[in-house]
């Protein structure tokens, strides 16, 4: 039964990239559970906690393709415990009495938590690849357009000139910080747990530490300092990292969406030939990638909130919070994958219109250069007096519908300080982008390493 919109054929892959769907496919989840059970059997066989001869027999049957999920479901109807149901089917499939030695000393959460970390590790390979590609795309744009002047905007309105490359370099630096955070997070995140019922290794005996260490080595995971059945901070950290990174992608998407409006016309996200924007308005070229990325960012932030709630565990184990992760982590990873894919497609194929950016610089008829002119005037009469004077000139230009240059040239006091040709240079926005291109070069030098 196909009941979740994430898997609807009608929606295609809007809410999850196919690769990420494959990671959290039920059979892959089952295989990760079985992988942990096999690693446990191998470690215990090496330490003579179970007969070593049964290990290859267990390993041979611990393959997801050998399982009939309908059979597991039937067992679960009676047992009421999904891992026990898996283990019962595995036990039945194992020859002789070899099945009696599976899951020896472990508790359910040991296996499921470690399996989830294995899934997350696979998911992060995909996410890291795409995030690095997005960073590379922003660095390319920053380099290409580091000298392309455009209006800098604060509070949604024109401030002073910047370059498009500078704007994109800000995005790049933020994305790079997310990659740094992930690198810092991974040692805390990519660790399993195999400590028994309440984390004391009681069922493993004196070899408990060694059992856990060997299992984690076989799985390529770190060994925890102490049991984390009731400590979910690192998984909450992952969800919040995805929410933060997704929020950056959503911010970039919103910026593209705004700049794509006909009133701006400065960029356009890639739109495939034949894409229909509206069922009733044939002319529409909608920012679908941007808007969908913004929606996905909102979902990621909501998932992060639930994962913070799930940290509030009680005693040594708490299924009332643990179960939240069963839905939230896979969904968050899949939604995150769609946001990454959208952002990568958008930025790698972004159409930039430098000519329109220059044209938009003149929308305020020179007022965008008020700061530059104020400082030039400030050298003559002092900064505070200059600010007051330029404010009055700016408001006059606004109220009378005149250009800033015309108003300045009409002022008899200003004429004393600036000849017409100097005013023209001072009010050329393309020539006043500060150290924008140098800042871009600094970002490129730092991040391309």
C-alpha positions as CSV (number, residue, x, y, z in Angstrom):
1,X,0.0,0.0,0.0
2,X,1.4,3.3,-1.1
3,X,0.1,5.8,1.4
4,X,2.8,8.4,2.0
5,X,3.1,11.4,-0.4
6,X,6.9,11.0,-0.3
7,X,6.5,7.8,-2.3
8,X,3.5,8.8,-4.5
9,X,4.1,8.1,-8.2
10,X,2.1,11.3,-8.8
11,X,4.7,13.5,-7.1
12,X,7.7,11.7,-8.5
13,X,10.8,12.6,-6.4
14,X,9.7,16.0,-5.1
15,X,10.1,15.1,-1.5
16,X,13.1,12.8,-1.6
17,X,15.9,12.0,-3.9
18,X,15.8,8.4,-5.3
19,X,19.2,7.6,-3.8
20,X,18.0,8.5,-0.3
21,X,14.9,6.5,-0.7
22,X,17.1,3.5,-1.4
23,X,19.0,4.1,1.8
24,X,15.9,4.0,3.9
25,X,14.2,1.3,1.9
26,X,12.7,-1.3,4.2
27,X,15.0,-4.1,2.9
28,X,18.1,-2.0,3.5
29,X,16.9,-1.2,7.0
30,X,16.4,-4.9,7.6
31,X,19.9,-5.7,6.2
32,X,21.5,-3.2,8.6
33,X,19.7,-4.9,11.5
34,X,21.1,-8.2,10.3
35,X,24.6,-6.7,9.8
36,X,24.7,-5.7,13.4
37,X,23.5,-9.2,14.5
38,X,26.2,-10.8,12.4
39,X,28.9,-8.5,13.7
40,X,27.8,-9.4,17.2
41,X,27.9,-13.2,16.5
42,X,31.3,-12.9,14.9
43,X,32.7,-10.9,17.9
44,X,31.2,-13.4,20.4
45,X,32.5,-16.4,18.4
46,X,36.0,-14.9,18.5
47,X,35.7,-14.5,22.3
48,X,34.2,-17.9,22.9
49,X,31.0,-16.5,24.2
50,X,29.1,-18.6,21.6
51,X,30.3,-21.6,19.5
52,X,32.4,-20.3,16.7
53,X,31.1,-23.0,14.3
54,X,27.6,-21.4,14.3
55,X,28.8,-18.0,13.1
56,X,29.1,-18.8,9.4
57,X,25.7,-20.5,9.6
58,X,24.1,-17.4,11.0
59,X,25.9,-15.1,8.6
60,X,24.7,-17.1,5.6
61,X,21.0,-16.7,6.6
62,X,21.3,-13.0,7.8
63,X,20.6,-11.6,4.3
64,X,17.5,-9.5,3.7
65,X,16.7,-11.2,0.4
66,X,16.2,-14.5,2.3
67,X,13.5,-12.9,4.4
68,X,9.8,-13.0,3.6
69,X,8.4,-9.9,5.2
70,X,4.9,-11.3,5.2
71,X,6.3,-14.1,7.4
72,X,7.9,-11.6,9.7
73,X,4.6,-9.7,9.9
74,X,2.7,-12.9,10.8
75,X,5.1,-13.6,13.6
76,X,4.8,-10.0,14.8
77,X,1.0,-10.3,15.1
78,X,1.6,-12.8,17.9
79,X,4.9,-11.5,19.4
80,X,4.0,-7.8,19.2
81,X,7.7,-7.0,18.9
82,X,9.2,-6.3,15.5
83,X,12.8,-7.1,16.3
84,X,11.8,-10.3,18.0
85,X,9.8,-11.2,14.9
86,X,12.8,-10.7,12.7
87,X,15.0,-12.8,15.1
88,X,12.4,-15.6,15.2
89,X,12.4,-15.8,11.4
90,X,16.2,-15.7,11.3
91,X,16.4,-18.4,14.0
92,X,14.0,-20.6,12.0
93,X,16.1,-20.2,8.9
94,X,19.4,-21.0,10.6
95,X,20.3,-24.7,10.3
96,X,20.4,-27.0,13.4
97,X,20.6,-25.1,16.7
98,X,22.8,-22.3,15.3
99,X,19.8,-19.9,15.5
100,X,19.9,-20.2,19.3
101,X,23.0,-18.1,19.5
102,X,21.8,-15.0,17.6
103,X,21.3,-11.8,19.6
104,X,23.3,-13.2,22.5
105,X,23.4,-10.7,25.4
106,X,22.1,-7.7,23.3
107,X,18.9,-5.7,23.8
108,X,16.7,-4.4,21.1
109,X,17.8,-0.8,21.3
110,X,21.5,-1.9,20.9
111,X,20.7,-3.4,17.5
112,X,18.2,-0.8,16.3
113,X,20.3,2.3,17.3
114,X,23.4,0.8,15.7
115,X,21.5,0.0,12.6
116,X,20.1,3.5,12.4
117,X,23.6,4.9,12.6
118,X,24.6,2.7,9.7
119,X,21.8,4.1,7.7
120,X,22.6,7.7,8.7
121,X,26.2,7.1,7.6
122,X,25.0,6.0,4.1
123,X,22.7,9.0,4.0
124,X,25.5,11.4,4.9
125,X,27.7,10.2,2.0
126,X,25.0,11.4,-0.4
127,X,24.4,14.6,1.5
128,X,28.1,15.4,1.8
129,X,28.6,14.9,-1.9
130,X,25.7,17.2,-2.8
131,X,26.6,19.9,-0.3
132,X,30.2,20.0,-1.6
133,X,28.8,20.3,-5.2
134,X,26.6,23.2,-4.1
135,X,29.5,24.9,-2.5
136,X,31.5,24.4,-5.7
137,X,28.7,25.9,-7.7
138,X,28.6,29.0,-5.4
139,X,32.4,29.4,-5.6
140,X,32.2,29.3,-9.4
141,X,29.4,31.9,-9.5
142,X,31.3,34.1,-7.0
143,X,34.4,34.0,-9.1
144,X,32.6,34.6,-12.4
145,X,30.6,37.5,-11.1
146,X,32.9,39.0,-8.5
147,X,33.1,42.3,-10.5
148,X,29.4,42.4,-11.6
149,X,27.9,45.4,-9.9
150,X,24.3,45.2,-8.5
151,X,22.3,46.8,-5.8
152,X,23.0,45.8,-2.3
153,X,19.7,45.7,-0.3
154,X,18.9,46.0,3.3
155,X,15.4,45.8,4.7
156,X,14.4,44.8,1.2
157,X,15.4,48.2,-0.4
158,X,18.4,49.6,-2.1
159,X,21.4,50.3,0.2
160,X,24.7,50.7,-1.6
161,X,26.3,48.8,-4.5
162,X,27.8,45.4,-4.2
163,X,28.7,42.7,-6.7
164,X,26.7,39.6,-7.4
165,X,29.9,37.6,-6.7
166,X,30.1,39.1,-3.3
167,X,26.5,38.1,-2.5
168,X,27.2,34.5,-3.6
169,X,30.4,34.4,-1.7
170,X,28.4,35.1,1.5
171,X,26.4,32.0,0.7
172,X,29.5,30.0,0.0
173,X,31.1,30.8,3.4
174,X,27.9,29.8,5.1
175,X,27.7,26.5,3.3
176,X,31.4,25.8,4.1
177,X,30.6,26.3,7.8
178,X,27.9,23.7,7.6
179,X,30.5,21.3,6.1
180,X,32.8,22.1,9.0
181,X,30.0,21.4,11.5
182,X,29.3,18.1,9.9
183,X,33.0,17.1,10.1
184,X,32.9,18.1,13.8
185,X,29.6,16.2,14.3
186,X,30.5,12.9,12.7
187,X,32.7,11.6,15.5
188,X,29.9,12.1,17.9
189,X,27.3,10.7,15.6
190,X,28.9,7.7,13.9
191,X,29.1,5.5,16.9
192,X,27.1,2.4,17.7
193,X,26.0,1.0,21.0
194,X,26.1,-2.6,22.3
195,X,25.8,-2.6,26.1
196,X,22.8,-4.8,27.0
197,X,19.5,-4.2,28.7
198,X,20.3,-1.0,30.7
199,X,23.8,-0.4,29.4
200,X,25.8,-2.2,32.1
201,X,27.1,-5.1,29.9
202,X,25.6,-7.5,32.5
203,X,24.5,-10.1,30.0
204,X,28.0,-10.1,28.3
205,X,29.9,-10.7,31.5
206,X,33.5,-9.4,31.9
207,X,34.1,-9.5,28.2
208,X,31.5,-6.8,27.5
209,X,33.8,-4.0,26.6
210,X,35.7,-6.2,24.2
211,X,32.5,-7.5,22.6
212,X,31.3,-3.9,21.9
213,X,34.7,-2.8,20.7
214,X,35.0,-5.7,18.2
215,X,31.4,-5.2,16.9
216,X,32.0,-1.5,16.3
217,X,35.3,-2.2,14.6
218,X,33.6,-4.7,12.2
219,X,30.9,-2.1,11.4
220,X,33.3,0.8,11.0
221,X,31.8,2.7,13.8
222,X,33.2,4.4,16.9
223,X,32.8,2.8,20.3
224,X,30.8,5.0,22.8
225,X,32.2,6.1,26.1
226,X,29.0,4.9,27.8
227,X,25.6,3.6,26.8
228,X,23.4,6.1,25.0
229,X,20.0,4.4,25.1
230,X,18.7,7.4,27.1
231,X,21.0,10.0,25.6
232,X,19.9,11.2,22.2
233,X,21.8,14.4,21.9
234,X,23.9,13.4,18.9
235,X,20.9,12.4,16.8
236,X,19.2,15.6,17.8
237,X,22.3,17.4,16.7
238,X,22.1,15.7,13.3
239,X,18.5,16.8,12.9
240,X,19.4,20.3,13.9
241,X,22.4,20.3,11.5
242,X,20.1,19.3,8.7
243,X,17.6,22.0,9.7
244,X,20.3,24.7,9.8
245,X,21.8,23.6,6.5
246,X,18.3,23.3,5.0
247,X,17.6,26.8,6.2
248,X,20.6,28.1,4.4
249,X,19.5,26.4,1.2
250,X,16.0,27.8,1.7
251,X,17.4,31.3,2.2
252,X,19.4,31.0,-1.0
253,X,16.3,29.7,-2.7
254,X,14.2,32.6,-1.5
255,X,16.9,35.1,-2.7
256,X,16.8,33.5,-6.1
257,X,13.0,33.5,-6.1
258,X,12.9,37.2,-5.2
259,X,15.6,38.2,-7.8
260,X,13.7,36.2,-10.4
261,X,10.6,38.3,-10.2
262,X,10.0,40.3,-13.4
263,X,10.4,43.5,-11.3
264,X,14.0,42.4,-10.6
265,X,14.9,40.1,-13.5
266,X,18.4,39.6,-12.2
267,X,18.6,35.8,-12.1
268,X,16.5,32.9,-13.2
269,X,16.6,29.3,-12.0
270,X,17.0,26.7,-14.7
271,X,13.6,25.8,-16.3
272,X,13.6,22.8,-18.6
273,X,12.0,23.3,-22.0
274,X,8.4,22.2,-21.9
275,X,8.0,22.8,-18.2
276,X,4.4,24.1,-17.5
277,X,4.1,26.8,-15.0
278,X,0.3,26.9,-14.7
279,X,-2.7,25.0,-15.8
280,X,-4.4,28.2,-16.8
281,X,-1.7,30.8,-17.5
282,X,0.6,29.5,-20.4
283,X,3.2,32.2,-20.0
284,X,4.2,31.3,-16.5
285,X,7.9,30.6,-15.7
286,X,7.7,29.8,-12.0
287,X,10.5,29.4,-9.5
288,X,9.5,25.9,-8.6
289,X,12.9,24.7,-7.4
290,X,13.2,27.7,-5.2
291,X,9.8,27.5,-3.7
292,X,10.0,23.8,-3.1
293,X,13.3,24.2,-1.4
294,X,11.8,26.8,0.9
295,X,9.0,24.4,1.8
296,X,11.5,21.6,2.5
297,X,13.4,24.0,4.8
298,X,10.3,24.5,6.9
299,X,9.8,20.8,7.2
300,X,13.4,20.3,8.3
301,X,13.0,22.9,11.0
302,X,9.9,21.1,12.3
303,X,11.7,17.8,12.4
304,X,14.5,19.3,14.4
305,X,12.0,20.4,17.0
306,X,10.6,16.9,17.4
307,X,14.1,15.5,17.8
308,X,14.7,18.0,20.6
309,X,11.6,16.7,22.3
310,X,12.8,13.2,21.9
311,X,15.9,14.0,24.0
312,X,13.7,14.2,27.1
313,X,14.0,10.5,28.0
314,X,13.1,8.9,31.3
315,X,15.3,6.5,33.3
316,X,17.5,4.1,31.3
317,X,15.2,3.6,28.3
318,X,12.1,5.4,27.0
319,X,10.2,4.1,24.0
320,X,7.8,7.1,24.3
321,X,10.6,9.3,22.9
322,X,12.6,6.8,21.0
323,X,9.8,6.0,18.6
324,X,9.8,9.6,17.3
325,X,13.2,8.9,15.7
326,X,11.9,6.0,13.7
327,X,9.9,8.4,11.6
328,X,11.7,11.7,12.0
329,X,15.3,10.7,11.1
330,X,14.4,8.9,7.8
331,X,12.0,11.6,6.8
332,X,14.4,14.3,7.6
333,X,17.2,12.7,5.6
334,X,14.9,12.2,2.6
335,X,13.5,15.8,2.8
336,X,17.1,17.0,3.2
337,X,18.1,15.1,0.1
338,X,15.4,16.8,-2.0
339,X,16.5,20.2,-0.7
340,X,20.1,19.5,-1.6
341,X,19.2,18.2,-5.0
342,X,17.0,21.3,-5.8
343,X,19.7,23.7,-4.6
344,X,22.4,21.9,-6.6
345,X,20.3,22.0,-9.8
346,X,19.3,25.6,-9.2
347,X,22.8,26.9,-8.6
348,X,24.6,24.8,-11.2
349,X,22.2,26.0,-13.8
350,X,21.5,29.5,-12.6
351,X,21.0,32.1,-15.3
352,X,22.5,35.5,-14.3
353,X,21.6,38.8,-16.0
354,X,24.4,41.3,-15.2
355,X,22.8,43.9,-17.5
356,X,19.6,43.9,-15.6
357,X,21.6,44.2,-12.3
358,X,23.3,47.4,-13.7
359,X,19.9,48.8,-14.9
360,X,18.4,48.2,-11.4
361,X,21.2,50.2,-9.8
362,X,19.7,53.3,-11.3
363,X,16.1,52.7,-10.2
364,X,16.5,55.2,-7.3
365,X,17.9,57.8,-9.7
366,X,21.3,58.0,-7.9
367,X,20.1,57.8,-4.3
368,X,22.0,54.5,-3.9
369,X,25.1,56.6,-3.9
370,X,24.1,58.8,-1.0
371,X,26.6,57.2,1.4
372,X,29.5,57.6,-1.0
373,X,28.6,61.2,-1.6
374,X,28.1,61.8,2.1
375,X,31.7,60.7,2.9
376,X,33.1,62.8,0.1
377,X,31.2,65.8,1.5
378,X,32.2,64.8,5.0
379,X,35.9,65.4,4.1
380,X,34.9,69.0,3.5
381,X,32.5,69.8,6.3
382,X,32.6,66.9,8.7
383,X,30.7,63.6,8.7
384,X,27.7,64.6,10.9
385,X,27.1,67.8,9.0
386,X,27.4,65.9,5.8
387,X,24.9,63.3,6.9
388,X,22.3,66.0,7.7
389,X,22.9,67.8,4.4
390,X,22.7,64.7,2.3
391,X,19.6,63.5,4.1
392,X,17.9,66.8,3.2
393,X,19.0,66.5,-0.4
394,X,17.9,62.8,-0.6
395,X,14.4,63.6,0.8
396,X,14.1,66.5,-1.7
397,X,14.9,64.2,-4.5
398,X,12.3,61.7,-3.3
399,X,9.5,64.2,-2.8
400,X,10.2,66.2,-6.0
401,X,10.8,63.1,-8.2
402,X,14.2,64.4,-9.2
403,X,17.5,62.6,-9.7
404,X,20.0,62.8,-6.9
405,X,22.5,64.4,-9.2
406,X,20.1,67.1,-10.3
407,X,19.3,68.0,-6.7
408,X,22.9,68.1,-5.8
409,X,23.8,70.3,-8.8
410,X,21.1,72.7,-7.8
411,X,22.5,73.2,-4.4
412,X,24.7,76.4,-4.3
413,X,26.8,75.1,-1.3
414,X,27.6,71.8,-3.0
415,X,28.8,73.6,-6.1
416,X,31.5,75.2,-4.1
417,X,33.1,71.8,-3.3
418,X,32.5,69.6,-6.4
419,X,32.8,70.4,-10.1
420,X,30.3,68.6,-12.3
421,X,32.8,66.0,-13.6
422,X,33.8,65.0,-10.1
423,X,30.1,64.6,-9.1
424,X,29.6,62.3,-12.1
425,X,32.4,60.1,-10.9
426,X,31.1,60.1,-7.3
427,X,27.6,59.0,-8.4
428,X,28.7,56.2,-10.7
429,X,27.4,53.1,-8.7
430,X,29.4,50.6,-10.8
431,X,32.7,52.2,-9.6
432,X,31.8,52.1,-5.9
433,X,31.6,48.5,-4.8
434,X,34.3,48.8,-2.1
435,X,36.5,45.8,-1.6
436,X,33.8,43.4,-2.9
437,X,36.0,41.7,-5.5
438,X,38.9,41.4,-3.0
439,X,36.6,39.9,-0.4
440,X,35.5,37.3,-3.0
441,X,39.1,36.5,-3.8
442,X,39.8,35.9,-0.1
443,X,36.8,33.6,0.2
444,X,37.8,31.7,-3.0
445,X,41.4,31.3,-1.7
446,X,40.2,30.0,1.7
447,X,37.4,27.7,0.5
448,X,38.9,26.2,-2.6
449,X,41.4,24.5,-0.3
